[in-house]
Each structure stands twice: as C-alpha cells, then as structure tokens.
Amino acid sequence: MSGVEADLLDRIRARIAAQGVEPTPACVADALRREGRLVGDAAVLHVVDALRNDTLGAGPLDPLLRLDGVTDVLVNGPARVFVDTGRGLQVTEVRFPDDAAVRRLAQRLAASAGRRLDDASPYVDVRLRDGTRFHAVLAPLSKPGTCLSLRVPARRTMTLDDLVAAGSVTESGAALLLEVVRSRLAFLVSGGTGSGKTTLLAALLSYVDPRDRLVIVEDASELQPRHPHVVSLEARQANVEGVGAVPLRELVRQALRMRPDRLVVGEVRGAEVVDLLAALNTGHEGGCGTLHANGAADVPARVEALGVAAGLPRDAVHAQLGSALHAVLHVRRHPDGIRRLDEVGVLRRDPRGFVEVVTAVKCPVGGEPVMEDGAEQLELLLTARRQR
C-alpha cells in the first residue's frame, strides 16, 4: 500500500489488536468508520486480507508454500520474493508493503516456534509446526531488507521410479543404488545445498528390508521413508533462556542404545561424525547419512575437518573412515534445475594410509552410467555381500 494507506492500515491494525478480536469485515469496517473513512466492500475486504496476512499462516507466502513441488521460498526484503519448484529459483509477483511487514511475519513465525527475534537477537533458525525449516535475518544486518528462507519438506517421499521419471537417475543407475541399499553397504549421500541429498536418501531408505528397524537422527526432521519401522530423533535448540539444548551428537549416542538395524544421520555436519564412525565400525551395518561436499572426492577432507574439530586425531579419522564407509553417492543440481545423481564412488587408502574416494560409476547427463577406476572394487564389495 502507498504512504497514507500504509499509515491507515497501521492504525486499523492497532485498533483491532487493542480489541483482541479477529480481523473480520464487520470489525474492520467499524474501525475504518472510527478513522473517518467511508469505503466500499472491496476496500474493506482488502484491509481484512492484509491484516489476516499479518496474523495467520505465512501471510502472502502461503500460496507459494502450497505450490506443487515447492522446495524453497526466499524473501530478500519486501520487493523480491523467490520460489523453487524443482527447476531453480524463480522470481514471483509477491510483494510486501514494506520491510516492517516482512519483519512482523518473521517475528510471528519465530514466536510460533518458541523463539525470540528482535534487535537483540536478530537471526533465528527453527522448524515450524508443519515441518518447514525457517531461517530469518533482520535488517540492517541483511540487505536489501529482512531476509527469510523457508525450506519446505516434501509432501510425499519419492520412489526410485519417481526419480527415474524426473530425470534424476537412469533405470540402470536406480538398479545400482537399490543394490547398494539391499547389500547393506554403509554410504553417504553428498552434494551441495539444495542438490537433492535428502530426497535421494529418503527414497533409498524406503527399500530397506521391512524387518529392519530404522533409527533416524536429524537436526530438523525431513526424512520420511516409506518403511514400516522408523524411529526419528530430532535435535533441540536452546530455549529463550539459553537452556534445554539437545545436540545431534547426544542423539546419535542415544540412538545406538535403541537397537537400530540401520543408523541414519540426516545431515552429518558436526561432532556427531565421531560417534557415527564409531557405530559403523562396531557392527551397525548399512548406516548412512548426508554430507555437504562439492564433489565425492572432497568427502574425506570434509569428514576429516569435522572429526579433527571434534578432537579426533587426523590419522584416527582416516582409520575409522576407511573401515566404516563403503560408498559415496554424489548428487548435483544442474543448470536446468534438475537434481541428478552425478557419480558413485568407493573409498580407497592411498600409500600414506589416508582415505580417498575413487569414482566407480560416472553418470553423465542424458547418458547411461559409465564404469570408472573404482568399478571393480564396487563390484567386489557387492559380490561379497551377496554371498553372505
């Protein structure tokens, strides 16, 4: 709304809030009359919609969050709102009146999750009640205004057939992934932000033997495999008083006491890597998780950095990694916006005893998988598992 209208809307908002009632057409029309404004039904309804956007759901973002296939909604200040429905980020026609409106929405969403968001605490990262992951940074820390990031959980878990139909993997590639899961190989799905790591992992977990018990540990619950026996543990951040936090590492330890047939860490990004490697080295076969990495070859360095930061010597990290992990499934988002399986790698020790990832299968865009140097090692691993 323009200058005067924005001021009027603020006064109407204050009147409605003081009355403690919902912004119905009747009470909005009464408030407008008290402000000396006689308007038609269309204007009254416009004000009602504007006020409800401030108090219900995600306001003007709600239509975007309901789009089919939406994964992300991003707000860069009041004038730039983007959405990703699987084909990359696209600018939308959604606009906010001003940065104050974006700030109000951010504060309301944060409060709904029990978190504080103001000048003294100008950023927040929480999971909303519907599972959406919400992050916000208030202006002036962020420019061109308050920035919101909403990561929308998948409404349904995709199958391998779905991924084949979407062009994320070929039929022969899907068959290989299925064999990796059913052979109980321990693996990590690596890739960049928004590359489809969680989507692929959830799809693969749906093919785990139904007699197995899956214990999934996540920072924010996203994995929802189609499996009859799933137990999920979710980390908890500290409350407003700074207490009550339950870190991922502690949940991994608790998960090991819950008789998991498959231990799954939704995203390995901290000290929990130490406990995960220990678990995979002590009889917990078929464990898996996701890891941020630019390429499969970068996975050992990422795990090393996390392990060393958690107090594990470099040599010990590589010793555990080489014994614990069998494969790396790397996914990548391509320029056309489609998330695809890029390669399957196996772990091998170099002459110094450090672990490296060697490509076993390369998955070119539009072509069938190509066998690379590590293909023989991968086949030996799968063959050994078949014979058990």
VENQUI-V211692 format. One record per backbone hydrogen bond with DSSP energy under -1.0 kcal/mol. NH is the residue of the N-H (numbers start at 0). CO is the residue of the C=O. If there is no record, write none. Layout:
nh co
NH CO
NH CO
//
This chain:
nh co
5 1
6 2
7 3
8 4
9 5
10 6
11 7
12 8
13 9
14 10
15 11
16 12
17 13
18 14
19 15
20 15
23 21
27 23
28 24
29 25
30 26
31 27
32 28
33 29
34 30
35 32
36 31
43 39
44 40
45 41
46 42
47 43
48 44
49 45
50 46
51 47
52 48
55 51
58 55
60 57
61 58
64 60
65 61
66 63
69 66
70 83
71 83
72 149
73 81
74 147
75 79
76 145
81 73
82 89
83 71
89 82
91 80
95 77
101 97
102 98
103 99
104 100
105 101
106 102
107 103
108 104
109 105
110 106
111 107
113 110
114 109
117 120
123 135
125 133
127 131
130 127
132 150
133 125
134 148
135 123
136 146
137 121
140 137
146 136
147 74
148 134
149 72
150 132
151 70
162 158
163 159
164 160
165 161
166 163
167 162
173 169
174 170
175 171
176 172
177 173
178 174
179 175
180 176
181 177
182 178
183 180
184 179
186 286
187 326
188 288
189 328
190 290
194 191
199 195
200 196
201 197
202 198
203 199
204 200
205 201
206 203
207 204
211 208
213 228
214 261
215 230
216 263
217 232
226 224
230 213
232 215
234 217
235 245
238 242
241 238
245 235
250 246
251 247
252 248
253 249
254 250
255 251
256 253
257 254
260 212
261 212
263 214
264 287
265 216
267 289
272 269
273 270
275 271
276 272
277 273
278 274
279 275
281 278
283 278
284 282
287 262
289 264
290 188
292 190
297 294
298 295
301 297
302 298
303 299
304 300
305 301
306 302
307 303
308 304
309 305
310 307
311 306
316 312
317 313
318 314
319 315
320 316
321 317
322 318
323 319
324 320
325 185
326 185
327 344
328 187
329 342
330 189
331 339
333 337
336 333
339 331
340 167
341 329
342 329
343 360
344 327
345 357
346 325
347 355
349 353
352 349
355 347
357 345
359 343
360 343
361 369
362 341
366 363
369 361
371 359
373 358
374 371
377 373
378 374
379 375
380 376
381 377
382 378
383 379
384 380
385 381
386 382
387 384
//
